[in-house]
């Protein structure tokens, strides 16, 4: 097991001083737990990161990571290749992530994470192609204890940390248990995702009982 986190270099205002970070199988969940962002990422990250001029007026930071078993809110999305850059003008981390779940699904995530409190937030656009929708269940736990399936379409994931919202239009093949009815339904066709819930239009909904 060669799991490690190696850091070497110099932190200063000078763009000539560079800090290098090398990750090997580092659990990203620990990082987000410490940051307490209100969103749960999982996976093991491998790859380089670097920064220079960190203490100056225009710091430069970038990373190029491969994350094995990348998940969001208990939903496994696959293995991810993620490019990240600090954009000082907007005080945000720009992300471009391409995620592949074997030969089953592909997901492209692009946008910003703004980590600095008190304005911490994120603004991500998700392009899903047969993506595991389990990550959406996190936002529906008050109405369903079980929400599984796959979706294709576009989702906007945004808002302040601990008050995140989703909007989008996807085509799904899913099952959902409605707790108040104690009944599980199969859902096929369009699902409209809004901050206040889901809307099903022109759907074929089947009681599995």
Backbone torsions as a table, in degrees:
resi	resn	phi	psi	omega
1	UNK	NA	115.0	-177.3
2	UNK	-107.2	30.4	179.1
3	UNK	-60.1	128.2	180.0
4	UNK	-160.3	162.8	171.0
5	UNK	-134.9	109.2	-176.3
6	UNK	-113.1	131.1	-178.3
7	UNK	-126.3	129.7	175.2
8	UNK	-150.6	149.9	-179.0
9	UNK	131.2	-163.5	-174.4
10	UNK	-132.3	132.6	172.5
11	UNK	-94.0	124.4	178.6
12	UNK	-162.0	-176.6	176.0
13	UNK	-81.7	-17.4	-173.4
14	UNK	-79.0	138.0	175.6
15	UNK	-74.0	-7.2	177.4
16	UNK	-84.3	-13.9	-178.5
17	UNK	-101.2	119.8	-175.2
18	UNK	-116.1	140.1	173.9
19	UNK	-108.4	124.8	178.9
20	UNK	-108.2	138.4	176.0
21	UNK	-127.9	131.2	178.2
22	UNK	-120.3	120.9	-178.9
23	UNK	-108.4	141.7	174.5
24	UNK	-138.8	108.5	176.5
25	UNK	56.4	44.4	178.9
26	UNK	-90.0	128.7	-179.3
27	UNK	-70.9	111.3	-177.7
28	UNK	-73.1	-17.2	178.7
29	UNK	-60.3	-37.5	178.6
30	UNK	-60.4	-41.9	-178.0
31	UNK	-62.6	-46.0	-177.5
32	UNK	-74.2	-28.4	174.4
33	UNK	-64.2	-42.8	179.2
34	UNK	-65.4	-41.5	-178.7
35	UNK	-69.2	-22.1	177.4
36	UNK	52.8	58.6	-175.7
37	UNK	-90.6	-9.3	-179.9
38	UNK	83.2	11.1	175.5
39	UNK	-136.6	141.0	-170.2
40	UNK	-108.9	107.2	174.5
41	UNK	-101.6	147.2	177.5
42	UNK	-135.4	160.0	177.1
43	UNK	136.1	168.8	-180.0
44	UNK	-116.8	121.9	-171.3
45	UNK	-99.4	138.1	175.1
46	UNK	-134.9	134.1	176.9
47	UNK	146.0	179.8	-177.3
48	UNK	-97.1	157.2	169.4
49	UNK	-144.3	151.9	178.3
50	UNK	-147.1	159.2	178.2
51	UNK	-152.1	144.3	172.3
52	UNK	-144.2	155.2	-175.1
53	UNK	62.1	31.5	-172.2
54	UNK	-60.4	-37.1	-177.1
55	UNK	-92.1	4.3	-179.5
56	UNK	-92.1	-167.6	-175.8
57	UNK	-83.9	-16.5	-178.1
58	UNK	-140.2	69.8	-176.9
59	UNK	-67.4	150.5	177.1
60	UNK	-120.2	125.9	178.4
61	UNK	-140.3	139.4	-179.5
62	UNK	-153.2	156.0	178.7
63	UNK	-149.1	156.1	178.6
64	UNK	-140.9	97.3	-169.3
65	UNK	-116.3	147.6	166.6
66	UNK	-108.6	126.2	-178.0
67	UNK	-116.8	115.6	179.2
68	UNK	-83.1	131.7	178.7
69	UNK	66.2	46.0	-178.2
70	UNK	-71.4	129.7	179.6
71	UNK	-137.2	154.3	178.3
72	UNK	-130.8	121.6	178.3
73	UNK	49.8	51.2	176.1
74	UNK	69.1	10.9	175.1
75	UNK	-107.5	116.3	179.6
76	UNK	-73.2	125.6	-179.8
77	UNK	-105.4	-22.3	178.4
78	UNK	128.0	-159.1	177.0
79	UNK	-94.5	134.0	-171.1
80	UNK	-118.9	139.5	167.6
81	UNK	-109.8	116.2	-170.6
82	UNK	-122.3	125.8	173.1
83	UNK	-106.4	129.9	-178.9
84	UNK	-131.3	143.2	177.6
85	UNK	-140.5	140.3	173.0
86	UNK	-82.5	121.3	176.8
87	UNK	-105.4	101.9	-170.4
88	UNK	-65.9	-30.5	-177.3
89	UNK	-61.0	-33.7	-178.1
90	UNK	-109.8	3.5	-179.3
91	UNK	53.5	45.2	-177.5
92	UNK	-139.3	160.1	176.0
93	UNK	-99.1	117.4	177.1
94	UNK	-83.9	130.5	-179.2
95	UNK	-119.8	139.7	170.0
96	UNK	-133.6	107.4	-173.9
97	UNK	-120.5	130.6	174.7
98	UNK	-116.8	118.8	-170.2
99	UNK	-118.8	133.8	-179.8
100	UNK	-130.5	127.4	176.3
101	UNK	-103.4	89.0	-176.8
102	UNK	47.6	-131.0	177.1
103	UNK	-103.8	22.1	-174.4
104	UNK	-95.6	-46.1	-170.8
105	UNK	-148.8	154.7	173.3
106	UNK	-134.3	140.7	-177.8
107	UNK	-137.5	134.4	176.6
108	UNK	-117.6	124.6	-179.8
109	UNK	-119.8	130.7	-176.9
110	UNK	-143.2	138.1	178.5
111	UNK	151.6	-154.4	-171.7
112	UNK	-126.2	146.0	164.5
113	UNK	-115.3	128.0	178.4
114	UNK	-108.0	97.4	-168.6
115	UNK	-84.9	-11.4	-170.8
116	UNK	-83.1	121.7	177.3
117	UNK	-77.3	152.5	7.6
118	UNK	-88.5	6.7	-176.1
119	UNK	-100.4	24.5	-177.6
120	UNK	-61.0	130.0	-178.4
121	UNK	-162.8	177.2	172.1
122	UNK	-141.8	160.1	-178.0
123	UNK	-148.2	90.1	-173.1
124	UNK	-119.5	140.3	175.5
125	UNK	-110.4	125.7	-175.2
126	UNK	-112.5	123.1	175.4
127	UNK	-106.9	106.8	-171.5
128	UNK	-101.1	136.5	176.1
129	UNK	-133.1	93.6	-175.8
130	UNK	64.9	33.7	-175.4
131	UNK	-76.7	141.1	174.2
132	UNK	-60.6	119.2	-176.6
133	UNK	-89.4	11.0	-179.7
134	UNK	-55.6	-31.6	-178.2
135	UNK	-64.4	-22.3	178.3
136	UNK	-74.8	-26.9	-176.9
137	UNK	-56.5	-32.2	179.8
138	UNK	-52.2	-34.1	-176.6
139	UNK	-91.8	2.8	-176.9
140	UNK	-125.2	14.8	-173.0
141	UNK	-64.1	-18.3	179.9
142	UNK	-78.1	-13.9	-179.5
143	UNK	-119.5	-19.4	-178.4
144	UNK	-144.4	136.6	178.2
145	UNK	-93.2	-6.9	-177.3
146	UNK	-150.3	119.1	-178.8
147	UNK	-142.9	108.2	-174.4
148	UNK	-134.7	156.6	176.9
149	UNK	144.7	-163.3	-177.8
150	UNK	-137.5	151.2	-177.0
151	UNK	-136.8	157.1	173.2
152	UNK	-132.0	129.3	-179.1
153	UNK	150.9	-162.8	-175.2
154	UNK	-120.1	136.6	-179.3
155	UNK	-131.9	137.0	174.4
156	UNK	-104.6	119.1	-177.1
157	UNK	-112.7	114.6	-167.8
158	UNK	-154.3	171.0	173.2
159	UNK	118.8	176.8	175.3
160	UNK	-69.2	146.3	175.7
161	UNK	-58.1	141.4	-177.2
162	UNK	72.2	3.6	172.8
163	UNK	-144.0	44.6	-175.0
164	UNK	-77.8	152.9	-178.5
165	UNK	-137.1	163.2	177.2
166	UNK	-132.8	144.5	171.5
167	UNK	-138.7	144.7	177.6
168	UNK	172.1	174.4	179.1
169	UNK	-133.6	112.9	-177.3
170	UNK	-130.2	158.6	171.4
171	UNK	-104.8	123.9	-172.1
172	UNK	-121.3	156.8	168.0
173	UNK	-130.5	95.7	-165.3
174	UNK	-139.7	165.8	170.9
175	UNK	-127.9	141.7	-176.9
176	UNK	-141.6	129.4	175.5
177	UNK	-92.5	122.1	175.9
178	UNK	-91.3	106.4	-170.1
179	UNK	-61.9	-40.0	-176.3
180	UNK	-64.6	-25.2	177.9
181	UNK	-100.3	-10.0	-176.4
182	UNK	53.0	43.2	-176.5
183	UNK	-134.9	140.1	177.3
184	UNK	-104.0	132.8	-179.1
185	UNK	-118.4	144.0	168.8
186	UNK	-94.5	135.7	-175.0
187	UNK	-124.6	126.7	177.2
188	UNK	-130.6	128.9	176.9
189	UNK	118.7	-152.1	-168.0
190	UNK	-77.5	135.3	174.7
191	UNK	-124.9	123.9	178.6
192	UNK	-101.9	119.7	-176.5
193	UNK	-99.2	127.9	178.4
194	UNK	-134.8	161.3	-178.7
195	UNK	-56.5	-27.5	-177.3
196	UNK	-98.7	7.2	175.9
197	UNK	143.7	-165.1	-178.8
198	UNK	-111.5	146.8	174.1
199	UNK	-123.8	133.3	179.5
200	UNK	-111.3	122.3	-179.4
201	UNK	-124.8	137.6	179.7
202	UNK	53.7	37.3	-175.6
203	UNK	-94.6	151.9	168.0
204	UNK	-101.9	109.2	-175.6
205	UNK	-114.2	125.7	-175.0
206	UNK	-119.8	131.7	171.9
207	UNK	-75.5	124.1	-177.3
208	UNK	-83.0	-6.9	-178.7
209	UNK	-72.8	NA	NA
